Amino acid sequence: MERALVVVTPDERSKRILREAGAFAAGSGAELVVLTILPEKEFEQTRSALAAVNSSDVVYGIDQAVDSASRKAKRLARDALDGIDVEYRVIADIGPEEDTILETARWEACDHLFISGRRRSPAGKLISRDVTQKVMLNFDGPVTVLLADEDEATSKNAASLSA
């Protein structure tokens, strides 16, 4: 492994996958590329909400969104990789997750991919394919997936909705 792509989101599982990827990369002398993706829908919702404020001082465009996402991912990587001797850099982008992950991996010449996913029932796997599955099927190289149970993902979503 020479360069690995680690896909992160601002949650606890991203810290775990970053630590795992960092330890793996440090052991093989590889570089990490940390990718955070702001989905287009989320970007548009934030832009619309800020536009509704009707303040001429508020500017939220692609550059501001990417800068904000990049700062968050840098903090996450710095915290998660503290004490691990590994080179890394952070990339932030806006777009469809599957395409952005695969394009970044190709552009950055990554030969390994680390991503978080969730455990699903066999029926759940048949009904819909998630981003993790799609990436695994289309990435040309090894993929390491940190799985969370459906219950864990559901309870965290419920907790964040109730907060």
Backbone as JSON, one array per atom type, in Angstrom:
{
  "sequence": "MERALVVVTPDERSKRILREAGAFAAGSGAELVVLTILPEKEFEQTRSALAAVNSSDVVYGIDQAVDSASRKAKRLARDALDGIDVEYRVIADIGPEEDTILETARWEACDHLFISGRRRSPAGKLISRDVTQKVMLNFDGPVTVLLADEDEATSKNAASLSA",
  "N": [[0.84, -1.17, 0.0], [0.64, 2.13, -0.95], [-0.71, 4.59, -0.97], [-3.56, 5.57, 0.71], [-7.06, 6.09, 0.74], [-9.2, 7.65, 2.98], [-12.43, 7.87, 3.95], [-14.34, 10.24, 5.56], [-16.78, 11.38, 7.95], [-18.42, 13.77, 10.07], [-18.46, 12.17, 12.68], [-18.33, 9.75, 15.37], [-17.54, 7.23, 14.42], [-15.88, 7.87, 12.31], [-13.56, 8.77, 13.54], [-12.66, 6.35, 14.55], [-12.23, 4.83, 12.17], [-10.28, 6.39, 11.0], [-8.16, 6.15, 12.85], [-7.62, 3.39, 12.63], [-6.92, 3.23, 9.89], [-4.75, 4.98, 9.93], [-2.92, 3.64, 11.62], [-2.49, 1.34, 10.11], [-1.43, 2.46, 7.75], [0.85, 3.7, 8.79], [2.34, 1.49, 9.54], [3.0, 0.44, 7.08], [4.26, 2.45, 5.79], [2.79, 4.16, 4.21], [0.93, 6.89, 2.69], [-1.82, 8.88, 3.81], [-4.88, 9.94, 2.44], [-7.32, 12.0, 3.37], [-10.69, 12.19, 3.01], [-13.49, 14.25, 2.94], [-16.9, 14.65, 2.35], [-19.35, 16.86, 1.36], [-22.62, 16.43, 0.88], [-24.5, 17.36, -2.04], [-27.19, 18.05, -1.65], [-27.3, 18.74, 1.07], [-25.57, 20.95, 1.05], [-27.06, 22.73, -0.57], [-29.34, 23.05, 1.04], [-28.28, 24.37, 3.29], [-27.31, 26.67, 2.06], [-29.72, 27.78, 1.12], [-31.05, 28.2, 3.56], [-29.39, 30.12, 4.75], [-29.63, 32.15, 2.86], [-32.25, 32.83, 3.27], [-32.11, 34.26, 5.57], [-31.6, 36.75, 4.77], [-29.46, 38.58, 4.83], [-26.99, 40.73, 3.74], [-24.43, 40.41, 4.49], [-23.95, 37.75, 4.78], [-22.44, 35.25, 3.12], [-22.5, 32.34, 1.39], [-21.08, 30.16, -0.41], [-19.75, 27.75, -2.72], [-16.98, 27.74, -2.17], [-16.88, 28.6, 0.54], [-18.28, 26.53, 1.77], [-16.68, 24.28, 1.21], [-14.29, 25.08, 2.47], [-15.15, 25.16, 5.17], [-15.92, 22.46, 5.61], [-13.44, 21.27, 5.18], [-11.9, 22.34, 7.29], [-13.2, 21.16, 9.51], [-12.7, 18.44, 8.97], [-9.92, 18.41, 9.11], [-9.49, 18.97, 11.83], [-10.68, 16.69, 12.94], [-9.02, 14.67, 11.84], [-6.53, 15.41, 12.93], [-7.02, 15.03, 15.68], [-7.75, 12.28, 15.74], [-5.51, 11.0, 14.65], [-3.48, 11.57, 16.34], [-0.42, 10.89, 17.81], [0.2, 8.86, 16.08], [2.52, 8.02, 13.68], [2.21, 9.16, 10.77], [1.89, 10.36, 7.46], [-0.46, 12.66, 6.21], [-3.09, 14.19, 4.31], [-5.79, 16.46, 3.79], [-8.79, 16.45, 1.96], [-11.58, 18.18, 0.8], [-14.84, 18.07, -0.57], [-17.72, 18.73, -2.63], [-20.54, 16.99, -3.62], [-22.02, 14.08, -5.27], [-21.78, 11.25, -3.22], [-20.76, 8.55, -3.86], [-19.64, 8.84, -6.48], [-17.82, 10.92, -6.01], [-16.06, 9.8, -4.14], [-14.93, 7.64, -5.63], [-13.83, 9.02, -7.84], [-11.98, 10.71, -6.55], [-10.28, 8.81, -5.4], [-9.21, 7.66, -7.71], [-8.02, 9.94, -8.94], [-6.14, 10.66, -7.02], [-4.53, 8.48, -7.03], [-4.93, 6.3, -5.26], [-4.47, 3.23, -3.61], [-5.79, 1.75, -1.78], [-8.75, 1.67, 0.18], [-10.53, 3.1, 2.85], [-13.51, 3.01, 4.62], [-16.56, 3.84, 6.32], [-19.36, 1.86, 7.16], [-22.56, 0.27, 7.47], [-23.99, -2.46, 9.24], [-26.32, -4.58, 7.75], [-29.46, -6.19, 7.47], [-30.06, -9.27, 5.67], [-32.32, -8.91, 4.03], [-32.46, -6.14, 3.97], [-30.16, -5.56, 2.54], [-30.87, -6.46, 0.04], [-32.99, -4.82, -0.67], [-32.1, -2.12, -0.85], [-29.12, -0.59, -2.01], [-26.36, 0.75, -0.4], [-24.08, 3.59, -0.22], [-21.57, 2.62, 0.61], [-21.59, -0.09, -0.22], [-21.8, 0.26, -3.02], [-19.43, 1.62, -3.58], [-17.55, -0.31, -2.78], [-17.99, -2.26, -4.72], [-17.14, -0.98, -7.01], [-14.58, 0.06, -6.71], [-11.22, -0.33, -7.58], [-9.39, -2.17, -5.98], [-8.24, -3.06, -2.63], [-10.69, -2.74, -0.04], [-11.37, -1.51, 3.09], [-13.77, -1.82, 5.52], [-15.42, -0.29, 8.16], [-17.79, -1.48, 10.16], [-21.0, -0.65, 11.46], [-23.74, -1.58, 13.48], [-27.17, -1.79, 12.3], [-28.94, -1.03, 14.3], [-27.3, 0.55, 15.92], [-26.68, 2.7, 14.21], [-29.27, 3.64, 13.75], [-30.11, 4.32, 16.37], [-28.28, 6.36, 16.95], [-29.0, 8.23, 15.0], [-31.59, 8.75, 15.87], [-31.02, 9.83, 18.37], [-29.66, 12.14, 17.63], [-31.68, 13.47, 16.29], [-33.43, 13.98, 18.34], [-32.06, 15.71, 19.88]],
  "CA": [[0.0, 0.0, 0.0], [1.4, 3.38, -1.03], [-1.57, 5.71, -0.62], [-4.91, 5.11, 1.04], [-8.11, 7.09, 0.88], [-10.06, 7.43, 4.14], [-13.63, 8.69, 3.82], [-14.8, 10.6, 6.91], [-17.91, 12.25, 8.23], [-18.2, 14.26, 11.44], [-19.04, 11.31, 13.7], [-17.37, 8.96, 16.16], [-16.99, 6.14, 13.61], [-14.8, 8.39, 11.48], [-12.35, 8.74, 14.36], [-12.22, 4.95, 14.61], [-11.68, 4.4, 10.88], [-9.04, 7.15, 10.82], [-7.11, 5.52, 13.68], [-7.29, 2.1, 12.0], [-6.2, 3.51, 8.64], [-3.47, 5.58, 10.29], [-2.03, 2.58, 12.12], [-2.17, 0.48, 8.96], [-0.54, 3.21, 6.86], [2.14, 3.9, 9.47], [3.05, 0.21, 9.49], [3.46, 0.15, 5.73], [4.91, 3.64, 5.23], [1.9, 4.76, 3.2], [0.34, 8.21, 2.94], [-3.28, 8.89, 3.87], [-5.66, 11.05, 1.89], [-8.55, 12.04, 4.14], [-11.72, 12.82, 2.17], [-14.81, 14.54, 3.51], [-17.81, 15.04, 1.26], [-20.59, 17.53, 1.7], [-23.58, 16.1, -0.18], [-25.07, 18.53, -2.72], [-28.47, 18.4, -1.03], [-26.99, 19.43, 2.33], [-25.03, 22.25, 0.67], [-28.17, 23.57, -1.04], [-30.2, 23.37, 2.18], [-27.58, 25.37, 4.08], [-27.29, 27.9, 1.28], [-31.08, 28.31, 1.14], [-31.34, 28.7, 4.91], [-28.65, 31.37, 4.95], [-30.22, 33.16, 1.97], [-33.52, 33.23, 3.88], [-31.8, 35.22, 6.63], [-31.66, 38.03, 4.05], [-28.38, 39.46, 5.24], [-26.0, 40.89, 2.67], [-23.13, 40.03, 5.04], [-23.84, 36.31, 4.78], [-22.11, 34.68, 1.82], [-22.23, 30.91, 1.53], [-20.93, 29.54, -1.71], [-19.0, 26.5, -2.75], [-15.69, 27.92, -1.49], [-17.09, 28.63, 1.98], [-18.7, 25.19, 2.2], [-15.5, 23.41, 1.14], [-13.38, 25.5, 3.54], [-15.71, 24.73, 6.44], [-15.8, 21.0, 5.67], [-12.02, 20.97, 5.28], [-11.46, 22.65, 8.66], [-13.74, 20.13, 10.39], [-11.99, 17.18, 8.71], [-8.55, 18.56, 9.63], [-9.56, 18.8, 13.29], [-10.97, 15.28, 13.18], [-7.81, 13.9, 11.54], [-5.5, 15.76, 13.91], [-7.37, 14.35, 16.93], [-7.76, 10.82, 15.58], [-4.19, 10.48, 14.29], [-2.52, 12.01, 17.35], [0.43, 9.81, 18.31], [0.5, 7.92, 15.0], [3.49, 8.62, 12.76], [1.74, 8.95, 9.41], [1.64, 11.57, 6.67], [-1.82, 12.72, 5.68], [-3.62, 15.47, 3.86], [-7.25, 16.46, 3.79], [-9.49, 16.97, 0.78], [-13.02, 18.35, 1.0], [-15.51, 18.25, -1.85], [-19.17, 18.72, -2.65], [-21.02, 16.2, -4.74], [-22.57, 12.76, -4.95], [-20.76, 10.55, -2.46], [-20.11, 7.44, -4.56], [-18.81, 9.36, -7.57], [-16.72, 11.73, -5.45], [-15.09, 8.86, -3.54], [-14.22, 6.91, -6.69], [-13.03, 9.98, -8.63], [-10.85, 11.15, -5.72], [-9.36, 7.67, -5.3], [-8.54, 7.55, -9.0], [-7.21, 11.15, -9.14], [-5.04, 10.65, -6.05], [-3.81, 7.21, -7.21], [-5.04, 5.54, -4.01], [-4.54, 1.8, -3.86], [-6.56, 1.13, -0.69], [-9.83, 2.56, 0.6], [-11.12, 2.87, 4.17], [-14.81, 3.66, 4.66], [-17.5, 3.34, 7.31], [-20.62, 1.36, 6.63], [-23.4, -0.26, 8.55], [-24.49, -3.82, 9.06], [-27.71, -4.61, 7.34], [-30.06, -7.52, 7.37], [-30.05, -9.74, 4.28], [-33.41, -8.26, 3.28], [-32.07, -4.74, 3.79], [-29.16, -5.52, 1.47], [-31.55, -6.67, -1.24], [-33.91, -3.72, -0.97], [-31.38, -0.94, -1.34], [-27.67, -0.62, -1.88], [-25.88, 2.02, 0.1], [-22.86, 4.12, -0.83], [-20.45, 1.73, 0.92], [-21.66, -1.24, -1.12], [-21.53, 0.7, -4.38], [-17.99, 1.91, -3.67], [-16.83, -1.58, -2.72], [-18.14, -2.96, -6.0], [-16.56, -0.23, -8.12], [-13.19, 0.45, -6.46], [-10.28, -1.34, -8.07], [-8.38, -2.38, -4.96], [-8.82, -3.48, -1.35], [-11.53, -1.81, 0.7], [-11.57, -1.85, 4.49], [-15.02, -1.21, 5.96], [-15.74, -0.34, 9.58], [-19.25, -1.65, 10.19], [-21.82, -0.4, 12.64], [-25.02, -2.26, 13.36], [-28.31, -0.94, 11.95], [-29.48, -0.49, 15.53], [-26.4, 1.61, 16.36], [-26.89, 3.85, 13.32], [-30.62, 4.15, 13.99], [-30.18, 4.98, 17.67], [-27.54, 7.61, 16.87], [-29.84, 9.16, 14.26], [-32.7, 9.14, 16.74], [-30.48, 10.7, 19.4], [-29.34, 13.45, 17.05], [-32.92, 14.12, 15.97], [-34.1, 14.41, 19.56], [-31.23, 16.73, 20.56]],
  "C": [[0.89, 1.24, 0.0], [0.58, 4.58, -0.59], [-2.98, 5.18, -0.4], [-5.84, 6.29, 1.17], [-8.98, 6.7, 2.06], [-11.23, 8.4, 4.03], [-14.17, 8.95, 5.22], [-16.04, 11.47, 6.87], [-17.73, 12.73, 9.66], [-18.92, 13.4, 12.48], [-17.96, 10.46, 14.35], [-16.76, 7.82, 15.33], [-15.85, 6.61, 12.73], [-13.49, 8.45, 12.26], [-11.78, 7.33, 14.4], [-11.59, 4.52, 13.29], [-10.38, 5.15, 10.58], [-7.9, 6.53, 11.63], [-6.67, 4.2, 13.08], [-6.47, 2.32, 10.73], [-4.82, 4.09, 8.93], [-2.47, 4.55, 10.77], [-1.57, 1.68, 10.98], [-1.17, 1.17, 8.04], [0.83, 3.42, 7.5], [2.98, 2.64, 9.42], [3.6, -0.11, 8.12], [4.14, 1.34, 5.06], [4.08, 4.35, 4.18], [1.43, 6.14, 3.65], [-1.18, 8.05, 2.99], [-3.83, 10.14, 3.19], [-7.0, 10.97, 2.61], [-9.58, 12.84, 3.33], [-12.99, 13.03, 2.97], [-15.67, 15.1, 2.39], [-19.04, 15.69, 1.85], [-21.57, 17.21, 0.57], [-24.23, 17.37, -0.75], [-26.36, 19.0, -2.05], [-28.25, 19.18, 0.27], [-26.44, 20.82, 2.06], [-26.15, 23.2, 0.26], [-29.1, 23.96, 0.1], [-29.57, 24.46, 3.04], [-27.58, 26.7, 3.35], [-28.66, 28.56, 1.28], [-31.43, 28.9, 2.5], [-30.63, 30.02, 5.17], [-29.19, 32.49, 4.06], [-31.52, 33.68, 2.56], [-33.31, 34.24, 5.01], [-31.84, 36.63, 6.06], [-30.62, 39.03, 4.52], [-27.36, 39.54, 4.12], [-24.6, 40.51, 3.16], [-22.88, 38.53, 4.95], [-23.61, 35.82, 3.35], [-21.78, 33.22, 2.05], [-22.25, 30.29, 0.13], [-20.13, 28.27, -1.59], [-17.68, 26.63, -1.99], [-15.85, 27.91, 0.03], [-17.47, 27.25, 2.51], [-17.51, 24.23, 2.23], [-14.51, 23.78, 2.24], [-13.86, 25.03, 4.91], [-15.57, 23.22, 6.63], [-14.35, 20.58, 5.85], [-11.5, 21.22, 6.69], [-11.94, 21.58, 9.64], [-12.99, 18.81, 10.22], [-10.55, 17.25, 9.22], [-8.51, 18.39, 11.14], [-9.77, 17.33, 13.65], [-9.72, 14.43, 12.96], [-6.71, 14.16, 12.56], [-5.76, 15.03, 15.23], [-7.22, 12.83, 16.81], [-6.36, 10.25, 15.34], [-3.09, 10.93, 15.26], [-1.74, 10.8, 17.88], [0.77, 8.76, 17.27], [1.39, 8.63, 14.0], [3.1, 8.31, 11.32], [1.53, 10.31, 8.73], [0.22, 11.52, 6.14], [-2.11, 14.11, 5.17], [-5.11, 15.33, 3.7], [-7.78, 17.09, 2.5], [-10.97, 17.06, 1.14], [-13.65, 18.62, -0.37], [-17.02, 18.25, -1.64], [-19.6, 17.89, -3.84], [-21.64, 14.89, -4.3], [-21.47, 11.89, -4.33], [-20.02, 9.46, -3.25], [-19.16, 7.95, -5.64], [-17.6, 10.12, -7.05], [-15.65, 10.83, -4.84], [-14.26, 8.19, -4.64], [-13.35, 7.83, -7.54], [-11.8, 10.44, -7.84], [-9.82, 10.02, -5.61], [-8.56, 7.52, -6.59], [-7.57, 8.72, -9.2], [-5.97, 11.14, -8.24], [-4.2, 9.37, -6.12], [-3.79, 6.39, -5.91], [-5.2, 4.06, -4.35], [-5.25, 1.03, -2.75], [-7.59, 2.16, -0.24], [-10.35, 2.13, 1.96], [-12.41, 3.67, 4.23], [-15.66, 3.06, 5.76], [-18.76, 2.88, 6.61], [-21.49, 0.92, 7.79], [-23.85, -1.66, 8.2], [-25.95, -3.74, 8.69], [-28.19, -6.04, 7.29], [-29.98, -7.97, 5.92], [-31.15, -9.09, 3.44], [-33.07, -6.8, 2.99], [-31.05, -4.58, 2.67], [-29.82, -5.66, 0.1], [-32.38, -5.47, -1.64], [-33.16, -2.5, -1.52], [-29.89, -1.11, -1.1], [-27.22, 0.74, -1.39], [-24.57, 2.41, -0.57], [-21.69, 3.17, -0.61], [-20.43, 0.53, -0.02], [-21.28, -0.85, -2.55], [-20.04, 0.98, -4.58], [-17.18, 0.62, -3.67], [-16.87, -2.31, -4.06], [-17.4, -2.27, -7.14], [-15.13, 0.24, -7.91], [-12.27, -0.68, -6.87], [-9.12, -1.49, -7.09], [-9.05, -2.81, -3.67], [-9.61, -2.36, -0.68], [-11.69, -2.34, 2.13], [-12.79, -1.08, 4.96], [-15.17, -1.39, 7.46], [-17.26, -0.37, 9.66], [-19.83, -1.25, 11.52], [-23.12, -1.14, 12.41], [-26.1, -1.28, 12.97], [-28.87, -0.28, 13.2], [-28.64, 0.68, 16.02], [-26.61, 2.86, 15.52], [-28.26, 4.47, 13.57], [-30.71, 4.89, 15.31], [-29.4, 6.29, 17.67], [-28.33, 8.65, 16.1], [-30.98, 9.65, 15.13], [-32.2, 10.09, 17.82], [-30.18, 12.08, 18.84], [-30.6, 14.19, 16.65], [-33.61, 14.67, 17.21], [-33.31, 15.52, 20.28], [-31.56, 18.13, 20.09]]
}
